[in-house]
Every structure is written in C-alpha cells, then in structure tokens.
C-alpha cells in the first residue's frame, strides 16, 4: 500500500513538472501603472489550491492586498493583485520582488510543488506540539509551566482563542541539546501531562489528545484554522444574531446563494479589513474542498468586500440549505478567529528556558487572560506579542499593567494597543525585579499548576 502511495505521489510530481515545462508560470510585476500600488499578475496552468498558494506567498511577505481579480475557470489560472507594503507604499524592495518572481515563477524549486508548504523554512530542529481544548483563564500559563518542568523550551508559538475554544501550535526544543525532542517515552509523557492540563484534571471533560511531531515544515496559520475547525468552533454561530458578538466584535456579513444558470455558488463577504483576511477566507474555502473559479476583492477602504464564484471539487454548487449554512458559519468563524480584542503587549528580552512560563504566570496572578499570543525567538532574543483581557470581563486596569511592567521591566514589556492608557512610573527600569534577580532554575520549576 505504501509503495502504491509513493508511486502515486511520484507520478503527481512528474505530471506537475511536465505541465510546468509546457506552460511555465508567468509573473509580471508593474510599478508604473498606478501611483500608490504595485500590480502583480500571475498566469499559470490551473490546479486545485493554486490561489491559496499565491495568496500565502504574498501574505507571508506582509504585503497588503488592496484589490484582486481572480479567474481560474478551466485549465488556466490568471490573477491580478494590487498590493502595498506594510507602510502603505509600493513594493520597491528588489529582494522582495525577486522572491515573488522566483516563488510564483517557473523555478522548479518554487512553492508550486504539489507537496510543498509555502513560505516555511525546512527544519528538523524542533518538535511541534498541537493543542486544542476549552479555553479558560490561566490555561496558557499552566501549559507553559508543564513544558518548563519537562525541560522543554518554547522557541516559537501561535495561540488562538475563539468562542470558548483554544488552539495552539508550539515549537519546542530540549533544554540541554537545543534540538528536537525525539525520545518516544518523553514525548508520551509530554502528551499525557499536557492533556491533563487541557482537561483541568477532570477525566469527564473531553478534549483532543495533544499531538507531537518532529516536523520538517509547518505553517501555523493553516494548522490553527484546521484545529479550530476540527473542534467545531463554528457551531456556536447563529445566523440571526445581533451585529456584535458577546465581547463586542462586529460579526462579518456573509451570504451564499446559487447562480443556477452557470452552476456556481456566489459567496459575498463584507467585514472590517485586516491583515491576512484574504488568506483566511481563501484557505477556508480551499480546505472545505471548494474551487474558486472567479473572484473580485476590494479592500481599499476600512471595509473589505469579497465576492467568490465557487464550485465543489466534484463540479457542483452548494447543494442544500444545510450546506449553505455550514459555509456561512465556517467563513464567519475563520474571519473572527484572528480578530482579538484587548490590550496588546510586546515583550523583547534575552531568551531562556522558562521565560514564557514566568511571563504568563505573572499575567494569571494579576487576573489577566491571554486571548492570543505570538512567540518568536531570533538570535537569542525573545520577541513575544500578547493580547490580554481582564479575566472578569472588565477593562484592563492601567494600574495592573503598570505593576506588571514594574516587575518585568518597563523597557522589556511595552504596551502597543488597546484603549487602556498606561502611564510610566517616574523611574523606568531596563530590567525588572523578576528578570534581574530570579534566573535560577529553582524559580521557574514551580510544578504543574500553581494557583
């Protein structure tokens, strides 16, 4: 059976290479036609998922897609994207432009290989841990405490919460070797203890068993969407609710209707624009096995308008009202998963084992709950972003944030967003009490769960 699968994959690769040789992709980048945007045109032989691959390349480069026109009916694919950089200007960096040409062009090593993952550096230097469960205050702190106790260092992580669900993708290394954890018994122990935390110690509470892999590639955004989808976070959506959800986020306007004469279903989306919005909607449709035949995207103002003409991979439009409602719910959930309210905090300091555990424990002890986190390690530096709310649902108290920053370090932890105004104390400290004094292992090794 494995030999048959290997042969099938090999044939798929060979066919894809042949098609690319006969009809090589063409990428045209134009910085002259418009004053404020760069126009990127991609012509290529069509295949399922090609739109997602192109969108992800642009998204991974932190480019903003202002407008897009997609046509991929039949055997040919043609997209036109109007993009800007993060500053809202044309893309003029030759390194970025060259990367786009190579990634989307005829290069055999480009991201269009059928089994490749887009924009991800190949590595086996870390163990990937995937987690899903019911969200609660202090959950991230407890998970980090377990990993610290097991001599694991979290080098990169993405954590999302949505409608009482939590999902996380963590990249961890062994404390001593600074490489992936590969011992089966140790991995089994990690899964067991993390599973215990996810259930809150209750055997009656259901959750998915944590998954650990030594990964050669990873795209956290894709995986987090899939984890949330598998945990059915979209089931909470009711289509006849008010315009705002329970924490005040504006619910996106999504509608699906059939165009019977042409056997298409039309998906209309209207919502507040934000980074990676197009990726989230295109990925959801692709992952649900729909093919985007035509699309028009307009995000030049504060609101984004997306119109998709879709069919199922079997060539049929949406067949029933139940399927229609499911598509609507899944798209709304995909849009809202990345919309996080609360105060944005950025932490930048030297990385060490137990750092994430210490910081999240401080948040928990000060009644802050983390709604989203992005953890990165680069050149021995920890570059972490946290979105926090008061665990009781009230606005974050400025005095609480000030005391936390005093403890961690005013220049180590910065306030970057939210409605809370935080006044710095008269004496700013480069290194806080926590990071300047208690660096011994006895401090961070405080056990599984500490109230």
N, C-alpha and C positions, 0 to 999 in steps of 0.2 A: 504493500500500500504506500509506504514512504517513497519507494522507488518511482511509483506512478506519479505521486505528487511532485517529486523532484523533476521528473521528466516534463510534467505539465508546466511548472514554473519556467524551466529552461526553454520550452517552446514559446511560452508567452514572451520571454525576453527576446528571443530571436525574431519573432514576428514584429515586436515593437521596434527593434533595431532596423529591420528591413523597411518598415513603413517610414521611419525617420530618414533613412537614406534616400528613399524615393521622393518623399515630401518633407524635407527638412523644415523645422520651425523657423519662422522669420520674426525678428524683433526689431521694431523701429522706434527710436526714442527721439522726440521732436521738442526742442526747447524754444522754437521760434514762432510757432503758430499762435500761441496765446501769451499774454503778458505775465500772468501770475501762476500758471500751472505747467507742468511737464506732461506731455502726451505720450503714452506708451501703447503701442499697437502690437498685438501678438497674433500671428497667423500660424496654424498648425493643423495636422491631422487630428481629428476628434477622437476622444476616448472618455469613458466614464471617469469623472473625478478630475479632469484636466483644469476646469475652472477653479476648483478648490486649490490645486497646486499653484496656479498663477497667483491667486489672491493671497495665499500664505507666504509666497516669496516676497510680495510687496509689503505684507503686514509685518513679517519678521524684520524688515528693514525700517520699521517705524514710519512708513510713508502713509499719508492721509489720502484716501481715495475720495475725491470730490465728486466725480461723475464717472459712470462706466456704462458702456453699451456692449452687450454680450449677444452673440449669435453663434449657435453651435448645432443647428439642425442638420441632420445628415452626416456626412463623413468629414466635414471641415469645421474648424473652430476659429472664430475671429473675435477678438476682444479689443476694446479701446478704453484705456483708463486715463483720466485726468488726475494727476497726483501732485502733492506738495510734500515738503519735508516737515519735520516737527515744528519748525518756526513759521510755517505757512508760506514758504517761498518755493520757487522752482528747485528741482533737484539738479544741482550742478557738480556735485562731488563725483569726480571721474572714477573713483574706486567703487562707489555705489552703482553708478551707471554701468560700469564694466561687469560688476557682479550680476546685475539684472540681465545683461546680454548673454552672459555665459550660462546663467541658471535657466533662462527661458529659451535660449537659442539651441542650435543644432549640436552642441557639445555632447558627446556620448556620456560624459560623467555628470551631466546636469540632473536636476531634480525630477525630470520627467520619467526616469526609470520606473517601471511599474511597481517595484517593491521598495523604493527608497522612501525616506522620510525627509520632508522639506526643511531646510534651514537648521538642521541639527548636526552638531559635530559628533562623529563617531567616537565612542569611548567605551571602555570596559573598566573604568577606574572607580565606579560607584555601583552601589546596589540601589535599585529603585523599589520603593515601598508605596503601594497604592492603598488608600484607606477610604472607606465610606461608612457613614453612620449617622445617628441622630445628633444634631448639634445641641450643645449646652454650654453655659458659662464655664470657662476653665478647661475645656476639652483639650485645646492645643497645648496648654501648659502641662497637663498630665501626660500627653503623648510624648512631649519633648523630655520630660523627666524620666520616662521609661527608657528612651533611647540613650540618654546620658548615662543612666545606671548600667546599661548594657555596653558601655564603651563605644558608642556609635556617635559620629559627628555628622550633623546635618549640614551639607555644603550648599545644597540648592533645594528649594521647595516652593510649591504653589499650593495655597489653601483657599478654597472657596466655601462659602456657606450660602444656602438659599432655601427659604421656606422650611426651616427646621431641619434641613439636611446639611451635612458637611462632607466634603470630599477633599482629599489631599494627595499630592504626588511628591514624594520626598526622595532626594538623592543623598545617600549616606555612605560614609566610609568608616573603616575600622580605625579606632583611635591610635593604635600603635603603628600599623602599616600604612595608613593613609590611602588605602586601596579598598576595593570592594570586599564585602563580607561574603564568603563563599561556603563556609562550613555548614553542612545541612542541619546539624543539631542546633547550632547557634541561630540559624535562620528560623528554625521551627520554634525556638524559644521567643524570638522577636515577634513572630506572628501570634503566638499564644498570649503574650503579655499585652501586646497592643490590642488584641481582640478583647481582652479582659477590660481594658480601659474604655474601649468603644461601647461596650455593653453596660458600663458603670458598675461592673461586678455582679450584674444580675443575669442569671442563666436564662431567665424568661424573656429578656429583651433580645429581639432579633437584630442581627447585623451581618454584613458580609465579612467573611474571614479576610484579614489583611493579606495582600498578595505581595510577594517579594520576588524580584528578578534581578539578575546581573545583566544589565541591558547594554546593547550595542548602539541603541538610538532611542530617542524619547522626544515626543512633543507634548508638553504638559497641557497645553490648551485643549488639544484633541482628547487626551485621556481624561481630563476633568469633565469635559462635556459628556463623554461616554459613561463615566462613573455616575454622574448625576442622573443621566438618562436611565441607566440600569437600575438606579434606586428610585426611579419614577417620581422625581421631584415635580414633574409637570402635572401629576394627578391632582395637585392642590388647586390648580387653576379652575376658576369658574368663569365662564364667558359672559355672564350677565352681572358683573360686579361693578362697583364704582370705579372711577378713573384712577384711583390710587389704591395701592395695596396697604397692608396693615402697618407698615413703617413709613408710609408717605411717598414711596416711589411711584412715579407715573407709570401706569400699565400701558405697554405698547398696543397700538391698534393694528390688529392682524385679521385679514379676511381671506378666505379661499372660495373660489367659485369656478365652475366649469364652463369652458368655451366649446360646446358640443360639436360645432361645425368642423373644428380643427382638432378635436380630441386632445385639447390642452386643459390643464387646470391653471388658473391665474391666482397667484399669491400676491396680495397687496399688503405692504408693511409701512406704517407711519409711526415714528418714535423719535425721541431726542437722539441726536447724533452723538457718537462717542468713538474712541479708538477701538479698532478690531470688530466693529459692528458687522461689517460685510463678511468678515471671516466667520463669525458666529452663525449667521443665517445660512451662508453657503455650506458650511460644514454640516449643519443640522439637516438640511435637505439632502445632501450627499450621503450622510450616514444613514438616513432613513430610506435610502435606495431610490431617490428621485433624481431625474436628469433635468438640468436647466437647459432648455432649448433656446430661449431668448430671455433677456433681462435688461432693465433700464434702472440705473441707480443715480439718485440726485441727493447730494449731501453738502451743497454749497452754503446752506444756511444753518441755523441751530437745530433744525429738524431734518431727519433723513427720510427719503421716500424710496422704497424698493418695490419693483414690480418684476415678478418672475413668471415665466410660462414654463410649466413643468409637466413631465410625464413620469410614471413609474418606470423602472428599468425594463419592465415587460412591455412597455409602449402604451400602457393605458393611463388615462387621467385618474383623478381621485374618484373612487367608485361608490362611496356611500357617505351618509351623513356622519357616521361614527368615525370613518377615516378622516373626513374633513375636520371634525372637532379635534381629533388627535393631532393633526398637523398644526392647527392653530395653537393648541396648548403647548406643543413641543417648541414651536418658534418663540412664543412668549417667554417660556422658561429659559431658552437659550439666550435671549436678549437680556433678561433680567439677572441671570447668574453673575454677570460681570459688572452689574450696577450695584455698587456698595456705598451705602450712606455711612456717615460717621466722620471721625477725625482721622486725618492721615498723618502718621508719624514715620519719620525716616531715621534709621539708626545706621551709623557708619563708624566702625571701630575695628581694631585688630581681631581676627577670628580666633576662636579657641573652642575646644570641646566644652559643651555645657552652656555656651553663650545664649543660644535660643531658649534653653530651659530657664535660665536665670531671668531673662527679659520677660518672657511670658508669665512666669511666676509672679513677678512684680505687678504686671497688669492685673492678674487674677486677684492678688491680695488687695488691690486698690479698686476692686469691683468693676474692672473694665473687661469687656468681652471682645475678642478678635473676630471680626466678620470676614476679613480677608488678609492674607499675608503673602508677600513675595520675598523669598530669601535667596540671596546670591552671594557667592564667595569668589573673589577675584584678586589674585596676587596677595593672598594672605589677609585681605580685607573683607569684612562682612558688610554687605550693602543690603539692608533689610528695610522693607516697607510694610507697615501695619495699618489697617483700618480698624478703628476701635469705637465701640459704643459703651455707654453705661449699661451694666448688666441688668439694671432695673427698668430700663427703657427711657430713663430721663436723659437730658442733655449732659454731655460730659462736663464736669465741674473743672473750671480753669485752675482752681487750687489743687485739685488732684493731679492734673497734668504737670503743674509746677513742681509739686513734691516728687513726682516720679523723675522728672528731669534733673532735679537736685541730686537724687540718689544715683542715677545712671551717669549723668554728666550733661550739662546744658548744651555743649557743642557736639556731643555724641548722639543725642536724641533731639531731633528737630521737629517742630510742628509745621506741616506743609499744607493742611487743608482743613475744611470744616468751618462751622460757624463760631467755634469757641475761640475767644481771644485770650491768649496766654501771655502774660507779662513776665519777662525775665526778671530774676532777682538782681539786686544791685551787684552781687558778686557772682559772675558766671564762672563755672568750673569746667576746665577742659576734661578732667577725669573725675567721675563721681565716686562716692564712697564705695559703692559696690565694686566698680571696676578698678579702683585704685588700690584697694586693700585686700578684698577676699578673692583671691585667684587660686587658692589651693583646692585640690580635688575633694577634700572633706566638705567644702562648702556646697559644691554643685551636686554631690552624691547624696541627695536627701531622700532617696527612696522613690517608690512608685507614685503615690498620691499623698499630697500634703495639704491639709486644709488651712 
